[in-house]
């Protein structure tokens, strides 16, 4: 039997085994979690190399965050919008301080935060830039992933995410990610904003050319266009800095945050901007029943406090060096390309050996959870509380799973 057919046979066997339990290795029925590990309903432990889809930068059930959540659960979890809780103000102040912005607007999911950023940009285009109603465009990048709402999939280039949901929301122009000349050519007097991920996560941890973010920032400033950075996955210490934009000393006009902002306990998202941008949102013109609720705000406030020490950023950078070094050893051994920034990596598997999905099945069978994306690519985002040895173990599992 050839090596390829042997891999295929094992893949079929693994698929059948997971199907018998009515779940896939990408949808394991988890019963508990702690640190970088989760345990399924059958008592089997897995290393979570996706950090709960990037929502768990600080690990499962981090004791500081659990303690804050327990205290707030016994105090207050929701208020009428006619009243303010004692948690929202401090959370807004602290997150504004972390981002260096004057104002924040909280929501719940990352997609809600992106939608909020789009609404702010469009209203800014009317009220500040002076564009006529129903005029103005937002430039986005090919290969993007910003969520799954109708508006967001309207400018997605992913067929699976987009197909079947038309008619699509107008007002968006797509250019290739990392191509500053294409961006320059697409800009016009009607351009309101540029929305981009500093590093494309769902695309496979795609890192733009050096200097690209600085060029985008300069071009936006020159043309009077807002720069919106979707840091939902890349932000909050994941890449070894507080924000991925920090690697190029770039400050966008609007930060879009989510996932790890809720500490893996509560959905929480927000956008952050200065008053000359955010000020276009007036009372009653935008809001959310649960946005900024006391429970989420208390947890988010603790997340910001944890990030303010710089400990997690330094740890992600240190672990990232271990990860990059270990992954480099996989090149020419079933892996054709590795991209990493801090504790975040994308791996392109030789498609003649196996697909990314098959690799994830094989890794799950060996106790490591990962996620495939776009055919032969998988992505890794282990919790920042992982140890050096756990990172080496994870890469060892990848190597074993690729072995022919």
N, C-alpha and C positions, 0 to 999 in steps of 0.2 A: 504493500500500500504506500502511495506517495505521501510526502509530508503534508501537502495541501489537503488531500482527501482524509488524512488522519485528523487534521484540525477540524475539517468539516464534520466528520463523524462525532468528534467530541462535542462540537457545538450543538449538533442535533440532540445528543444525549443530555446535555446541560439544559437545553430548552425544554425538553420533555420532563426533566426532573423538576424544574421550577414550575412548569405548567401544572404538574400534578398537585402542587401546593397552591395553585391559583394565584401566583404572583411571579414577576420576573426579578432578576437580580438588581434591576434598576428601580424596583418598587417593592423592596423587602418589607414584610409586615414587622415593624419595629415595636418592641415592647418597652425598651428603656435605653437611656444613653448617659454617658459620663465622659467628660474630657473629649478625646478624639475617637472614642469607640461607641458603638451602638450594639444592642443585643436584640435578636429577633424573638418571635413568640416561641420558637423551639429551643431557645437558650444559646444560639450560636452567636458569637461575637464577630463584628466587622469593624475594620478601620475605616472611618468615614473620610475618604479622600476627596469629597466634594463639600465638606463642611456644611451639610444641609443645604445644598445648592447656593453656597456662598453666604448663607444667612447666619452661619455659626463661626465667625472669625475667632471667637473666644471660647469655642468648644461647647459641648453639650452640658447643660446644667452647671454653668460656672457658679461657684458658691457665692461670689459677691452679688451676682445678678439674681440668683434665686432668693437670697436674703432680702434684697430690695423688693422683689416681687411679692414675697410673703408678707412683708410689712404693709405694702400698699393694698394688697387684697383685703387686709383686715381694716383698712381705713376707708378708702373710697376708690371706686373703679370708673365711675361715669358721672358726669354732671350735665345739667341742662346748659345749653349755650348762653343762657341768661346769666350764668354764674361762672366764675373762674376758679379752678382748683389751685391749691398751693404748690402744685408740681409743674404746671405749664409754664409759668413765668420763668422760674429758674432753668427749666429745660431749654426754653427759647434763648435765654441769655447765654447759657453755656454753649449751646450748639452754634450760636452766632459767633461766639468767641473762638471756637474751634475752626470755623470756616473763614473767619476774618470779615464776615458780612454783618450788615446792620439789622437784617430782619430774616425770620424764617417763617415758613407756612407749612404746618404739619398735615400729613395725610396718613394713609394706612399702608397701601401696597406701593411697590415701585412703579407699577404702571400708572397708578393715580398720581404719583409725583411727576412723572413724565407728562401726563395730561395737564397737570397744573402748570408746569413750565411752559408748555405750548400755549396755554391760555394767557399766561402772563406776557409771553413774548408777543402774541397777537394783539393784546390790548395795548401793550407798550408801542407797538407799531402804529396803532391808531392815534393814541393820545400824545405820544412823545415824538415819534418820527414823523407823524403827520400824514400817514398813508390813508387813502380813502377806504371806506368800509368795503369789505370783500376783496381788498387788494393786499398783496404782500405774500411772500413765500418764505418758507423755512428750508434751509439746505440740510440734508441728512447724508449719511454715508452708506454705500453699498456694504452688505454683509452685517448690517446693524441688527441688534436685538434690544428693544426698549420696552417690551411687554406685548400683551395680546388683546388690547382693546381694539375696537373697530378703527379708530383714528390711527393708532400705532401700526396695525398691520397694513394700513393703507400705504405706508411708505416702507414696508418691509420688502427685502429682496429674497426672502426665504419662501419658496413656493408652498411648503407645508403649512407655514404660519399664515400665509396670505390667501391662498386659493379658496374660492367659494364664499367669500365674505363681502363681495362688492354689492352695490356701488361704493367706491372708495372715496374717502375724504380728500378733497383737493387741497392745494396750497403747499405741496412739498416737492422739492427737487432733489434727486439722488445723484451723488458723485462718487467716484471710487475712493475708498478709504486710503488715506496716506498720500493722495495726489493733490498737492497744493496748487498746481497749475489748473487742474480741472475745477477746483474750488474757486479759484480766481475768475475763471471764464464763466462760471455759473452765476456769479454775483451780479446783481443789477440794482437799480435804484429801488426796486420792490423787495429786496431781500431784507427780512426782519432779523433772522437769527441763523446760526449754524449750530446744529445739535449733533453731538458725537460722543461716543465712548472713547476715553483716552486710550484704553486697551479694549479690544472687542472680545468679551468673554464667551458668549454663546458661539461666536464664530470660530472659537478654538484658541483663545488667548492670543489674538493677533495684535502684535505690537507695531505701531506706525514707525516710519523712518525717523531717525534722530533729528530733532529740530522741528518736526512737523507741527507739534502743538504750539510751539513758539511762533511759527509762521501763521498758523490759524489765528492766534491771539493778535498778532500784528495786523493781519489783514482785516479782522473784524473791527479793530480799533480805527484803522484807516478809513473803512467804509461806513462806519457808524452802525455796525451790526452787532447784535448780542451773541456772545459765545456761551453756549449751554453745555456743560460737561455732565454727562450721565455717569456718575461714580457709584451707582447702586451696587455693582459687583466689585469694581476696582478700588473703591474707597475704603476708609476706616481701617488702615494699617495693612491691608491685604498684600500690597506690593512692596512693603518695606518703608513706605512713607504714609503719612496720614491720608493723602490723596494721590492718585496716579499722576495728576497734573503737576504735583510737586517735583517730580523727577526732571521737569524742564522749567521749574520756577515760573509756572504759568498759573494765573488766577483767572478763572472764567467769570463771566457776569452772573451766571446762575449755576450753583451746584445742585445736582439732583441726587438724593441719598435715599437709601432704603436697606433692605435685607439685614445686614449685621447691626444696623442702628437699633433694632429691637432686641439685640442680644440673643437671638434664637428663642426668645420666650414669647414675644408679642409682635405681631405685624406693626411696623412703624416706618413711616417714610417722611420726607420733608424736602422742600427746596429752600435754598438760602441765597439771598441777593441783597444788594444795597437798596436804600429807600427810593432812589431815583428810578429803579426798575420795579421793585415789589410794590411801590406805592400806588400803582395803577389798580391794585385790588382793593376795593372798598367794602365796608361792612355789607354783607348780604349778597355780594356779587360772586362769591365763591366760598365753598365751605364743605364740611363733612361732619356727619353725626358723631363719628368716633375719632376724627382727627385731633390729635393732641389730648386724648383722654388721660385722666390722671394715672392710670395703671401703666399705659405705654410711656407717658412722659417721665414717670419715675424711673423706669428701666432705661430709657434713652438718656436720661440725665446721668445715670451711673455709667453707661457706656462711654459717654463723653469724658467723664472723670477718669475712667480707666485709660482712655487714649491720651489724656493730657499729660501723663507721666512719660510718654515716649517708649515705655517698656515693650508694648506690643509691636510697635513699628520696628524697633531694634531686633526683636525676636524674629519677626517675619523676614527681615533682611538677613539675619544670621542663618536661619533655617533655609532661606532661599539659596544661599551659597552652597549648603549641603545638597539641596535638591538639584540645583543646576549641575553640580559636579557628578552626582550619581546618574542623572539622566544622560549626561554626555557619554557615559559608558554604554548606552543602549544604541547609539548611532552605529549603523552598519550591522546591527544585530536584530533586525526586524523593525527598526525605527529609522525613518528617513529625515525627520526634522524635529527639533525641539525648540520651543519658545518659552522663556520663563522671565518673570519679573517678580522678585520677592518670592513669596510662597504661593505662586500661581503659575501653572504651566499648561501648555498645549503640546500634545505629542501626535505626530503624523506617522501612522503605521504603514509599512509597505503593503499596499493593497493586494499584492500578489500572494501575501502570506495569510492575511485575515482582515476582516473589517474591524472598525472601532467597536461595533456592537459585540462581535465575537470576543474581542479582547476583554471587554467589560464583563461578559459572562464568565470567562475563565478567571478573571481576577476575583469576582464575587465568590466563585467556588473555592478560592484560596483565602477568602476572608478580607477582601478589600473592595469597597464600593467606589466606583468611578462612573463617569457618564460619557457616552460617545456623542459626537456631534459631527454632522456633515461627512458621512461615509467612513473614512479611515482615520478620523481624528478623535482623540479623547482629551478630556481636560481634567486637571487636578487642582484642588484647592483645599488641602487638609487644614484642620484647625490650627491656629497659631500656637495653641498650647501643646501641640505634638512635640515629641522629643526627637533629637537627632537620630536615635536608633529606630524610632518608628518611621521616620522618613526613609531611612536606608531599607527597612523592612518592606515598605510600600514599593520602592523601586525594585527590590528583589523579587517581589510578587509579579511585577510587570515583566521582568526578565524571564521568570519561570513560565509565565503565561504565554510568552512569545516563543519559547523554546520549541524547536521543531523535533 
